[in-house]
Amino acid sequence: MSAEQQKRVLVVDDDDGTRKLLSAVLLGRGLVVDEAGDGEEALALIESQPYGVIVLDLLMPVIDGFAVVEKLSALTPRPVVLVVTGAAHNVVDQLDAATVHGIIRKPFDAEEIANVVAACAEIRWRMSLEAMALAMAAGGSLFALLLTNAPA
């Protein structure tokens, strides 16, 4: 995966306003951003282009975020997956913890999400996801890595 691909972000949300807002703040951080309005569009983009980070809504028409997460678990290397959702906690508990790296609740602050996504893209660029998984398995946390490696 090239450096550009690792810093390429896919924003998947069926709400146009949310998707456009996230894309705009991420573009402002110098990231390459693609958008999808549902899981079907997202999977088509993922098949044609590798992504370093995927920002994914769960509750969408056509193909939902759960099905996308399931497909992502088979990718090598896997992107960092951040779920952005307003779904209830019991719904979110159904996610595959090995594939989803973070959950951000709606409503959210777009600048804060941009900070997290930019840090994830930077980490993904600096180290392989396998190394990140080893660090997390050893008791580390992705968010601890974000805090120590966040861009200035």
VMD Tcl script that builds the backbone (N, CA, C; Angstrom):
set m [mol new atoms 456]
animate dup $m
set s [atomselect $m all]
$s set {name element resname resid chain x y z} {
  {N N MET 1 A 0.850 -1.170 0.000}
  {CA C MET 1 A 0.000 0.000 0.000}
  {C C MET 1 A 0.898 1.237 0.000}
  {N N SER 2 A 0.692 2.118 -0.941}
  {CA C SER 2 A 1.513 3.322 -1.045}
  {C C SER 2 A 1.139 4.317 0.057}
  {N N ALA 3 A 2.000 5.318 0.258}
  {CA C ALA 3 A 1.729 6.339 1.275}
  {C C ALA 3 A 0.416 7.057 0.985}
  {N N GLU 4 A 0.137 7.357 -0.282}
  {CA C GLU 4 A -1.118 8.030 -0.617}
  {C C GLU 4 A -2.312 7.154 -0.275}
  {N N GLN 5 A -2.205 5.848 -0.547}
  {CA C GLN 5 A -3.307 4.940 -0.242}
  {C C GLN 5 A -3.525 4.843 1.263}
  {N N GLN 6 A -2.435 4.868 2.036}
  {CA C GLN 6 A -2.564 4.779 3.484}
  {C C GLN 6 A -3.186 6.042 4.055}
  {N N LYS 7 A -3.020 7.160 3.372}
  {CA C LYS 7 A -3.625 8.407 3.835}
  {C C LYS 7 A -4.921 8.706 3.091}
  {N N ARG 8 A -5.433 7.723 2.372}
  {CA C ARG 8 A -6.722 7.847 1.685}
  {C C ARG 8 A -7.801 7.381 2.645}
  {N N VAL 9 A -8.848 8.194 2.766}
  {CA C VAL 9 A -9.938 7.925 3.696}
  {C C VAL 9 A -11.228 7.747 2.909}
  {N N LEU 10 A -12.022 6.764 3.324}
  {CA C LEU 10 A -13.356 6.567 2.762}
  {C C LEU 10 A -14.366 6.922 3.838}
  {N N VAL 11 A -15.243 7.875 3.532}
  {CA C VAL 11 A -16.316 8.282 4.440}
  {C C VAL 11 A -17.605 7.667 3.922}
  {N N VAL 12 A -18.237 6.823 4.758}
  {CA C VAL 12 A -19.448 6.107 4.359}
  {C C VAL 12 A -20.581 6.494 5.302}
  {N N ASP 13 A -21.558 7.206 4.760}
  {CA C ASP 13 A -22.717 7.610 5.562}
  {C C ASP 13 A -23.860 7.920 4.604}
  {N N ASP 14 A -25.067 7.476 4.949}
  {CA C ASP 14 A -26.213 7.738 4.074}
  {C C ASP 14 A -26.749 9.151 4.233}
  {N N ASP 15 A -26.328 9.866 5.268}
  {CA C ASP 15 A -26.749 11.250 5.452}
  {C C ASP 15 A -25.779 12.162 4.699}
  {N N ASP 16 A -26.289 12.825 3.651}
  {CA C ASP 16 A -25.433 13.680 2.813}
  {C C ASP 16 A -24.715 14.752 3.616}
  {N N GLY 17 A -25.421 15.394 4.550}
  {CA C GLY 17 A -24.825 16.467 5.333}
  {C C GLY 17 A -23.665 15.981 6.179}
  {N N THR 18 A -23.843 14.847 6.835}
  {CA C THR 18 A -22.776 14.271 7.663}
  {C C THR 18 A -21.582 13.898 6.804}
  {N N ARG 19 A -21.857 13.244 5.696}
  {CA C ARG 19 A -20.782 12.799 4.798}
  {C C ARG 19 A -19.997 13.985 4.243}
  {N N LYS 20 A -20.701 15.015 3.792}
  {CA C LYS 20 A -20.043 16.200 3.219}
  {C C LYS 20 A -19.234 16.955 4.279}
  {N N LEU 21 A -19.784 17.066 5.487}
  {CA C LEU 21 A -19.074 17.750 6.569}
  {C C LEU 21 A -17.774 17.025 6.912}
  {N N LEU 22 A -17.865 15.702 7.101}
  {CA C LEU 22 A -16.657 14.933 7.412}
  {C C LEU 22 A -15.634 15.017 6.282}
  {N N SER 23 A -16.090 14.907 5.060}
  {CA C SER 23 A -15.179 14.987 3.916}
  {C C SER 23 A -14.475 16.334 3.869}
  {N N ALA 24 A -15.226 17.404 4.101}
  {CA C ALA 24 A -14.636 18.746 4.041}
  {C C ALA 24 A -13.552 18.935 5.100}
  {N N VAL 25 A -13.822 18.508 6.342}
  {CA C VAL 25 A -12.805 18.715 7.382}
  {C C VAL 25 A -11.599 17.812 7.158}
  {N N LEU 26 A -11.810 16.636 6.602}
  {CA C LEU 26 A -10.682 15.731 6.329}
  {C C LEU 26 A -9.846 16.231 5.155}
  {N N LEU 27 A -10.500 16.756 4.130}
  {CA C LEU 27 A -9.769 17.369 3.016}
  {C C LEU 27 A -8.923 18.534 3.526}
  {N N GLY 28 A -9.453 19.266 4.492}
  {CA C GLY 28 A -8.728 20.372 5.088}
  {C C GLY 28 A -7.486 19.936 5.844}
  {N N ARG 29 A -7.422 18.659 6.200}
  {CA C ARG 29 A -6.257 18.089 6.887}
  {C C ARG 29 A -5.258 17.492 5.902}
  {N N GLY 30 A -5.523 17.668 4.611}
  {CA C GLY 30 A -4.601 17.165 3.606}
  {C C GLY 30 A -4.771 15.697 3.263}
  {N N LEU 31 A -5.871 15.099 3.695}
  {CA C LEU 31 A -6.122 13.696 3.378}
  {C C LEU 31 A -6.841 13.590 2.032}
  {N N VAL 32 A -6.674 12.461 1.384}
  {CA C VAL 32 A -7.399 12.163 0.155}
  {C C VAL 32 A -8.687 11.474 0.603}
  {N N VAL 33 A -9.840 12.006 0.197}
  {CA C VAL 33 A -11.123 11.523 0.713}
  {C C VAL 33 A -12.034 11.100 -0.426}
  {N N ASP 34 A -12.615 9.899 -0.276}
  {CA C ASP 34 A -13.673 9.431 -1.160}
  {C C ASP 34 A -14.926 9.275 -0.304}
  {N N GLU 35 A -16.085 9.298 -0.952}
  {CA C GLU 35 A -17.358 9.201 -0.242}
  {C C GLU 35 A -18.224 8.086 -0.813}
  {N N ALA 36 A -19.032 7.490 0.084}
  {CA C ALA 36 A -20.040 6.517 -0.334}
  {C C ALA 36 A -21.291 6.762 0.495}
  {N N GLY 37 A -22.448 6.656 -0.149}
  {CA C GLY 37 A -23.716 6.906 0.517}
  {C C GLY 37 A -24.358 5.683 1.124}
  {N N ASP 38 A -23.799 4.510 0.873}
  {CA C ASP 38 A -24.300 3.278 1.480}
  {C C ASP 38 A -23.218 2.203 1.391}
  {N N GLY 39 A -23.481 1.067 2.000}
  {CA C GLY 39 A -22.501 -0.006 2.039}
  {C C GLY 39 A -22.167 -0.596 0.683}
  {N N GLU 40 A -23.145 -0.619 -0.206}
  {CA C GLU 40 A -22.897 -1.158 -1.546}
  {C C GLU 40 A -21.868 -0.294 -2.286}
  {N N GLU 41 A -22.058 1.029 -2.248}
  {CA C GLU 41 A -21.096 1.938 -2.866}
  {C C GLU 41 A -19.729 1.795 -2.205}
  {N N ALA 42 A -19.728 1.680 -0.884}
  {CA C ALA 42 A -18.470 1.552 -0.144}
  {C C ALA 42 A -17.707 0.306 -0.571}
  {N N LEU 43 A -18.387 -0.824 -0.649}
  {CA C LEU 43 A -17.708 -2.072 -1.026}
  {C C LEU 43 A -17.156 -1.997 -2.443}
  {N N ALA 44 A -17.883 -1.352 -3.351}
  {CA C ALA 44 A -17.382 -1.178 -4.722}
  {C C ALA 44 A -16.107 -0.341 -4.716}
  {N N LEU 45 A -16.080 0.730 -3.934}
  {CA C LEU 45 A -14.882 1.571 -3.851}
  {C C LEU 45 A -13.722 0.815 -3.205}
  {N N ILE 46 A -14.012 0.061 -2.158}
  {CA C ILE 46 A -12.974 -0.697 -1.450}
  {C C ILE 46 A -12.357 -1.746 -2.367}
  {N N GLU 47 A -13.157 -2.343 -3.239}
  {CA C GLU 47 A -12.627 -3.328 -4.191}
  {C C GLU 47 A -11.712 -2.693 -5.217}
  {N N SER 48 A -11.944 -1.419 -5.542}
  {CA C SER 48 A -11.163 -0.763 -6.587}
  {C C SER 48 A -9.994 0.050 -6.046}
  {N N GLN 49 A -9.999 0.364 -4.756}
  {CA C GLN 49 A -8.997 1.266 -4.192}
  {C C GLN 49 A -8.757 0.920 -2.723}
  {N N PRO 50 A -7.508 0.654 -2.330}
  {CA C PRO 50 A -7.269 0.422 -0.902}
  {C C PRO 50 A -7.332 1.727 -0.105}
  {N N TYR 51 A -7.808 1.628 1.121}
  {CA C TYR 51 A -7.938 2.786 2.011}
  {C C TYR 51 A -7.161 2.532 3.290}
  {N N GLY 52 A -6.553 3.590 3.813}
  {CA C GLY 52 A -5.874 3.503 5.103}
  {C C GLY 52 A -6.860 3.588 6.251}
  {N N VAL 53 A -7.906 4.416 6.080}
  {CA C VAL 53 A -8.913 4.630 7.123}
  {C C VAL 53 A -10.288 4.649 6.474}
  {N N ILE 54 A -11.240 3.989 7.143}
  {CA C ILE 54 A -12.635 4.030 6.703}
  {C C ILE 54 A -13.467 4.536 7.873}
  {N N VAL 55 A -14.216 5.608 7.632}
  {CA C VAL 55 A -15.151 6.164 8.608}
  {C C VAL 55 A -16.524 5.670 8.171}
  {N N LEU 56 A -17.176 4.879 9.028}
  {CA C LEU 56 A -18.329 4.089 8.598}
  {C C LEU 56 A -19.534 4.266 9.504}
  {N N ASP 57 A -20.652 4.649 8.901}
  {CA C ASP 57 A -21.931 4.655 9.604}
  {C C ASP 57 A -22.437 3.210 9.634}
  {N N LEU 58 A -23.234 2.868 10.642}
  {CA C LEU 58 A -23.751 1.504 10.739}
  {C C LEU 58 A -25.103 1.316 10.080}
  {N N LEU 59 A -26.030 2.224 10.368}
  {CA C LEU 59 A -27.413 2.039 9.945}
  {C C LEU 59 A -27.652 2.780 8.637}
  {N N MET 60 A -27.551 2.018 7.532}
  {CA C MET 60 A -27.696 2.577 6.186}
  {C C MET 60 A -28.562 1.656 5.349}
  {N N PRO 61 A -29.166 2.202 4.293}
  {CA C PRO 61 A -29.948 1.361 3.376}
  {C C PRO 61 A -29.026 0.527 2.483}
  {N N VAL 62 A -29.613 -0.355 1.738}
  {CA C VAL 62 A -28.980 -1.243 0.756}
  {C C VAL 62 A -28.095 -2.258 1.473}
  {N N ILE 63 A -26.887 -1.893 1.834}
  {CA C ILE 63 A -25.994 -2.743 2.632}
  {C C ILE 63 A -25.582 -1.916 3.838}
  {N N ASP 64 A -25.812 -2.456 5.049}
  {CA C ASP 64 A -25.503 -1.682 6.254}
  {C C ASP 64 A -24.031 -1.797 6.643}
  {N N GLY 65 A -23.651 -1.025 7.654}
  {CA C GLY 65 A -22.269 -0.997 8.112}
  {C C GLY 65 A -21.791 -2.323 8.684}
  {N N PHE 66 A -22.698 -3.109 9.268}
  {CA C PHE 66 A -22.312 -4.414 9.815}
  {C C PHE 66 A -21.792 -5.332 8.712}
  {N N ALA 67 A -22.488 -5.337 7.562}
  {CA C ALA 67 A -22.054 -6.169 6.431}
  {C C ALA 67 A -20.722 -5.674 5.883}
  {N N VAL 68 A -20.524 -4.356 5.877}
  {CA C VAL 68 A -19.247 -3.806 5.408}
  {C C VAL 68 A -18.132 -4.243 6.346}
  {N N VAL 69 A -18.351 -4.162 7.659}
  {CA C VAL 69 A -17.343 -4.589 8.635}
  {C C VAL 69 A -16.984 -6.055 8.411}
  {N N GLU 70 A -17.986 -6.872 8.156}
  {CA C GLU 70 A -17.741 -8.301 7.914}
  {C C GLU 70 A -16.826 -8.505 6.707}
  {N N LYS 71 A -17.085 -7.782 5.635}
  {CA C LYS 71 A -16.242 -7.880 4.431}
  {C C LYS 71 A -14.832 -7.361 4.703}
  {N N LEU 72 A -14.721 -6.300 5.491}
  {CA C LEU 72 A -13.416 -5.712 5.775}
  {C C LEU 72 A -12.520 -6.654 6.571}
  {N N SER 73 A -13.118 -7.533 7.362}
  {CA C SER 73 A -12.319 -8.446 8.182}
  {C C SER 73 A -11.485 -9.393 7.331}
  {N N ALA 74 A -11.838 -9.575 6.065}
  {CA C ALA 74 A -11.103 -10.473 5.179}
  {C C ALA 74 A -9.985 -9.768 4.413}
  {N N LEU 75 A -9.914 -8.438 4.504}
  {CA C LEU 75 A -8.897 -7.694 3.749}
  {C C LEU 75 A -7.515 -7.823 4.381}
  {N N THR 76 A -6.498 -7.849 3.523}
  {CA C THR 76 A -5.115 -7.797 3.975}
  {C C THR 76 A -4.373 -6.846 3.061}
  {N N PRO 77 A -3.741 -5.812 3.552}
  {CA C PRO 77 A -3.838 -5.348 4.937}
  {C C PRO 77 A -5.186 -4.682 5.170}
  {N N ARG 78 A -5.613 -4.707 6.415}
  {CA C ARG 78 A -6.894 -4.111 6.767}
  {C C ARG 78 A -6.752 -2.617 7.038}
  {N N PRO 79 A -7.748 -1.845 6.651}
  {CA C PRO 79 A -7.734 -0.417 6.991}
  {C C PRO 79 A -8.112 -0.221 8.450}
  {N N VAL 80 A -7.818 0.943 8.976}
  {CA C VAL 80 A -8.338 1.339 10.283}
  {C C VAL 80 A -9.810 1.665 10.066}
  {N N VAL 81 A -10.681 1.090 10.883}
  {CA C VAL 81 A -12.126 1.297 10.738}
  {C C VAL 81 A -12.649 2.033 11.968}
  {N N LEU 82 A -13.204 3.215 11.722}
  {CA C LEU 82 A -13.825 4.005 12.775}
  {C C LEU 82 A -15.312 4.094 12.474}
  {N N VAL 83 A -16.121 3.591 13.383}
  {CA C VAL 83 A -17.570 3.621 13.221}
  {C C VAL 83 A -18.091 4.916 13.820}
  {N N VAL 84 A -18.900 5.632 13.048}
  {CA C VAL 84 A -19.571 6.843 13.510}
  {C C VAL 84 A -21.057 6.523 13.497}
  {N N THR 85 A -21.681 6.512 14.684}
  {CA C THR 85 A -23.058 6.048 14.744}
  {C C THR 85 A -23.858 6.692 15.862}
  {N N GLY 86 A -25.138 6.689 15.666}
  {CA C GLY 86 A -26.074 7.099 16.701}
  {C C GLY 86 A -26.833 5.894 17.231}
  {N N ALA 87 A -26.434 4.690 16.811}
  {CA C ALA 87 A -27.124 3.464 17.209}
  {C C ALA 87 A -26.962 3.222 18.710}
  {N N ALA 88 A -27.916 2.505 19.271}
  {CA C ALA 88 A -27.888 2.168 20.696}
  {C C ALA 88 A -26.665 1.299 21.023}
  {N N HIS 89 A -26.259 1.339 22.283}
  {CA C HIS 89 A -25.084 0.587 22.719}
  {C C HIS 89 A -25.215 -0.910 22.437}
  {N N ASN 90 A -26.409 -1.494 22.631}
  {CA C ASN 90 A -26.569 -2.928 22.388}
  {C C ASN 90 A -26.398 -3.277 20.909}
  {N N VAL 91 A -26.666 -2.325 20.027}
  {CA C VAL 91 A -26.449 -2.540 18.592}
  {C C VAL 91 A -24.951 -2.505 18.295}
  {N N VAL 92 A -24.270 -1.533 18.862}
  {CA C VAL 92 A -22.832 -1.374 18.641}
  {C C VAL 92 A -22.056 -2.562 19.208}
  {N N ASP 93 A -22.561 -3.169 20.279}
  {CA C ASP 93 A -21.894 -4.322 20.895}
  {C C ASP 93 A -21.794 -5.510 19.948}
  {N N GLN 94 A -22.550 -5.513 18.871}
  {CA C GLN 94 A -22.531 -6.612 17.905}
  {C C GLN 94 A -21.360 -6.523 16.929}
  {N N LEU 95 A -20.597 -5.437 16.987}
  {CA C LEU 95 A -19.488 -5.236 16.057}
  {C C LEU 95 A -18.332 -6.174 16.349}
  {N N ASP 96 A -17.588 -6.503 15.308}
  {CA C ASP 96 A -16.390 -7.334 15.422}
  {C C ASP 96 A -15.257 -6.453 15.952}
  {N N ALA 97 A -14.876 -6.672 17.212}
  {CA C ALA 97 A -13.853 -5.845 17.852}
  {C C ALA 97 A -12.491 -5.992 17.182}
  {N N ALA 98 A -12.272 -7.073 16.453}
  {CA C ALA 98 A -10.989 -7.258 15.768}
  {C C ALA 98 A -10.903 -6.417 14.500}
  {N N THR 99 A -12.032 -5.985 13.980}
  {CA C THR 99 A -12.059 -5.203 12.741}
  {C C THR 99 A -12.307 -3.728 12.985}
  {N N VAL 100 A -13.106 -3.397 14.001}
  {CA C VAL 100 A -13.443 -2.010 14.300}
  {C C VAL 100 A -12.466 -1.475 15.338}
  {N N HIS 101 A -11.826 -0.359 15.018}
  {CA C HIS 101 A -10.787 0.193 15.876}
  {C C HIS 101 A -11.267 1.314 16.774}
  {N N GLY 102 A -12.440 1.856 16.512}
  {CA C GLY 102 A -12.974 2.914 17.350}
  {C C GLY 102 A -14.418 3.199 17.009}
  {N N ILE 103 A -15.148 3.700 18.006}
  {CA C ILE 103 A -16.556 4.047 17.827}
  {C C ILE 103 A -16.732 5.493 18.263}
  {N N ILE 104 A -17.301 6.284 17.388}
  {CA C ILE 104 A -17.550 7.696 17.656}
  {C C ILE 104 A -19.060 7.894 17.607}
  {N N ARG 105 A -19.596 8.469 18.655}
  {CA C ARG 105 A -21.040 8.649 18.777}
  {C C ARG 105 A -21.522 9.928 18.106}
  {N N LYS 106 A -22.670 9.829 17.431}
  {CA C LYS 106 A -23.357 11.004 16.901}
  {C C LYS 106 A -24.249 11.548 17.999}
  {N N PRO 107 A -24.415 12.832 18.136}
  {CA C PRO 107 A -23.763 13.891 17.365}
  {C C PRO 107 A -22.302 14.016 17.791}
  {N N PHE 108 A -21.493 14.545 16.907}
  {CA C PHE 108 A -20.066 14.630 17.146}
  {C C PHE 108 A -19.543 16.002 16.753}
  {N N ASP 109 A -18.330 16.273 17.161}
  {CA C ASP 109 A -17.633 17.492 16.767}
  {C C ASP 109 A -16.746 17.120 15.583}
  {N N ALA 110 A -16.995 17.713 14.432}
  {CA C ALA 110 A -16.278 17.350 13.197}
  {C C ALA 110 A -14.773 17.550 13.328}
  {N N GLU 111 A -14.347 18.598 14.007}
  {CA C GLU 111 A -12.911 18.839 14.168}
  {C C GLU 111 A -12.257 17.764 15.022}
  {N N GLU 112 A -12.958 17.300 16.056}
  {CA C GLU 112 A -12.413 16.229 16.891}
  {C C GLU 112 A -12.286 14.936 16.099}
  {N N ILE 113 A -13.296 14.627 15.298}
  {CA C ILE 113 A -13.206 13.429 14.455}
  {C C ILE 113 A -12.066 13.579 13.459}
  {N N ALA 114 A -11.924 14.758 12.893}
  {CA C ALA 114 A -10.827 14.988 11.947}
  {C C ALA 114 A -9.481 14.747 12.607}
  {N N ASN 115 A -9.338 15.155 13.873}
  {CA C ASN 115 A -8.093 14.897 14.600}
  {C C ASN 115 A -7.834 13.400 14.723}
  {N N VAL 116 A -8.866 12.645 15.088}
  {CA C VAL 116 A -8.724 11.195 15.255}
  {C C VAL 116 A -8.416 10.528 13.925}
  {N N VAL 117 A -9.157 10.875 12.883}
  {CA C VAL 117 A -8.950 10.254 11.570}
  {C C VAL 117 A -7.563 10.594 11.028}
  {N N ALA 118 A -7.150 11.847 11.147}
  {CA C ALA 118 A -5.819 12.244 10.669}
  {C C ALA 118 A -4.736 11.489 11.433}
  {N N ALA 119 A -4.912 11.324 12.742}
  {CA C ALA 119 A -3.932 10.572 13.530}
  {C C ALA 119 A -3.910 9.108 13.114}
  {N N CYS 120 A -5.087 8.530 12.863}
  {CA C CYS 120 A -5.147 7.135 12.396}
  {C C CYS 120 A -4.448 6.983 11.051}
  {N N ALA 121 A -4.679 7.915 10.147}
  {CA C ALA 121 A -4.029 7.865 8.831}
  {C C ALA 121 A -2.517 7.965 8.990}
  {N N GLU 122 A -2.067 8.816 9.882}
  {CA C GLU 122 A -0.633 8.967 10.125}
  {C C GLU 122 A -0.044 7.689 10.713}
  {N N ILE 123 A -0.741 7.121 11.684}
  {CA C ILE 123 A -0.270 5.864 12.283}
  {C C ILE 123 A -0.262 4.765 11.232}
  {N N ARG 124 A -1.318 4.688 10.445}
  {CA C ARG 124 A -1.412 3.655 9.397}
  {C C ARG 124 A -0.274 3.814 8.407}
  {N N TRP 125 A 0.102 5.037 8.162}
  {CA C TRP 125 A 1.199 5.313 7.254}
  {C C TRP 125 A 2.528 4.895 7.871}
  {N N ARG 126 A 2.692 5.133 9.169}
  {CA C ARG 126 A 3.966 4.852 9.844}
  {C C ARG 126 A 4.180 3.392 10.187}
  {N N MET 127 A 3.140 2.692 10.476}
  {CA C MET 127 A 3.314 1.306 10.906}
  {C C MET 127 A 2.225 0.427 10.318}
  {N N SER 128 A 2.558 -0.815 10.136}
  {CA C SER 128 A 1.581 -1.743 9.576}
  {C C SER 128 A 0.478 -2.009 10.585}
  {N N LEU 129 A -0.675 -2.390 10.103}
  {CA C LEU 129 A -1.784 -2.707 10.984}
  {C C LEU 129 A -1.453 -3.928 11.836}
  {N N GLU 130 A -0.623 -4.819 11.299}
  {CA C GLU 130 A -0.214 -5.984 12.076}
  {C C GLU 130 A 0.575 -5.550 13.306}
  {N N ALA 131 A 1.479 -4.583 13.143}
  {CA C ALA 131 A 2.248 -4.078 14.274}
  {C C ALA 131 A 1.325 -3.387 15.269}
  {N N MET 132 A 0.312 -2.683 14.758}
  {CA C MET 132 A -0.649 -2.025 15.631}
  {C C MET 132 A -1.426 -3.071 16.425}
  {N N ALA 133 A -1.829 -4.158 15.764}
  {CA C ALA 133 A -2.560 -5.221 16.450}
  {C C ALA 133 A -1.704 -5.835 17.548}
  {N N LEU 134 A -0.415 -6.036 17.289}
  {CA C LEU 134 A 0.482 -6.575 18.309}
  {C C LEU 134 A 0.579 -5.630 19.497}
  {N N ALA 135 A 0.682 -4.339 19.233}
  {CA C ALA 135 A 0.759 -3.349 20.311}
  {C C ALA 135 A -0.518 -3.361 21.145}
  {N N MET 136 A -1.655 -3.477 20.469}
  {CA C MET 136 A -2.929 -3.498 21.185}
  {C C MET 136 A -3.072 -4.789 21.983}
  {N N ALA 137 A -2.628 -5.916 21.407}
  {CA C ALA 137 A -2.716 -7.200 22.095}
  {C C ALA 137 A -1.829 -7.209 23.337}
  {N N ALA 138 A -0.753 -6.440 23.302}
  {CA C ALA 138 A 0.161 -6.372 24.439}
  {C C ALA 138 A -0.352 -5.418 25.517}
  {N N GLY 139 A -1.578 -4.975 25.375}
  {CA C GLY 139 A -2.170 -4.123 26.397}
  {C C GLY 139 A -2.244 -2.664 26.007}
  {N N GLY 140 A -1.744 -2.338 24.833}
  {CA C GLY 140 A -1.824 -0.948 24.386}
  {C C GLY 140 A -3.206 -0.655 23.852}
  {N N SER 141 A -3.462 0.580 23.570}
  {CA C SER 141 A -4.746 0.954 23.015}
  {C C SER 141 A -4.511 1.839 21.813}
  {N N LEU 142 A -5.382 1.720 20.821}
  {CA C LEU 142 A -5.258 2.553 19.627}
  {C C LEU 142 A -5.292 4.019 20.019}
  {N N PHE 143 A -6.154 4.368 20.955}
  {CA C PHE 143 A -6.264 5.765 21.325}
  {C C PHE 143 A -5.035 6.244 22.093}
  {N N ALA 144 A -4.348 5.346 22.823}
  {CA C ALA 144 A -3.072 5.714 23.449}
  {C C ALA 144 A -2.055 5.987 22.350}
  {N N LEU 145 A -2.079 5.165 21.295}
  {CA C LEU 145 A -1.178 5.418 20.167}
  {C C LEU 145 A -1.509 6.750 19.504}
  {N N LEU 146 A -2.798 7.053 19.392}
  {CA C LEU 146 A -3.202 8.317 18.780}
  {C C LEU 146 A -2.678 9.501 19.578}
  {N N LEU 147 A -2.757 9.392 20.892}
  {CA C LEU 147 A -2.316 10.501 21.728}
  {C C LEU 147 A -0.812 10.712 21.641}
  {N N THR 148 A -0.065 9.632 21.492}
  {CA C THR 148 A 1.393 9.785 21.451}
  {C C THR 148 A 1.908 10.078 20.058}
  {N N ASN 149 A 1.112 9.826 19.024}
  {CA C ASN 149 A 1.562 10.018 17.651}
  {C C ASN 149 A 0.740 11.024 16.879}
  {N N ALA 150 A -0.109 11.762 17.547}
  {CA C ALA 150 A -0.969 12.718 16.842}
  {C C ALA 150 A -0.134 13.804 16.181}
  {N N PRO 151 A -0.506 14.182 14.964}
  {CA C PRO 151 A 0.225 15.256 14.308}
  {C C PRO 151 A 0.062 16.568 15.076}
  {N N ALA 152 A 1.093 17.386 15.006}
  {CA C ALA 152 A 1.051 18.653 15.748}
  {C C ALA 152 A 0.125 19.640 15.082}
}
mol reanalyze $m
mol bondsrecalc $m
mol representation Tube
mol addrep $m
